[in-house]
Amino acid sequence: MIIRGTADEIQLATLTRILDDYCEQAGIEGSHPAREHLARRLIALFSGGIDSPDHIKMALDGVASDWRPSTQP
């Protein structure tokens, strides 16, 4: 599934599903700026050759931590 230019329809559907699932689990709403930020990062990872959903999700964890609300007062 490695690409260097554009993604086909199936690849885009897969990436969208990964983003949707990730944002839902992280509590990131559709209109939150973090979603767009994560989408850009996801495309960069995929374009760079990372095509495993698990590897993409792990890589997004570091990016998403900047957007998650703090649990400490």
HELIX and SHEET records of a PDB file:
HELIX    1   1 GLU A    9  ALA A   26  1                                  18    
HELIX    2   2 PRO A   33  SER A   47  1                                  15    
HELIX    3   3 PRO A   53  ALA A   64  1                                  12    
END                                                                             
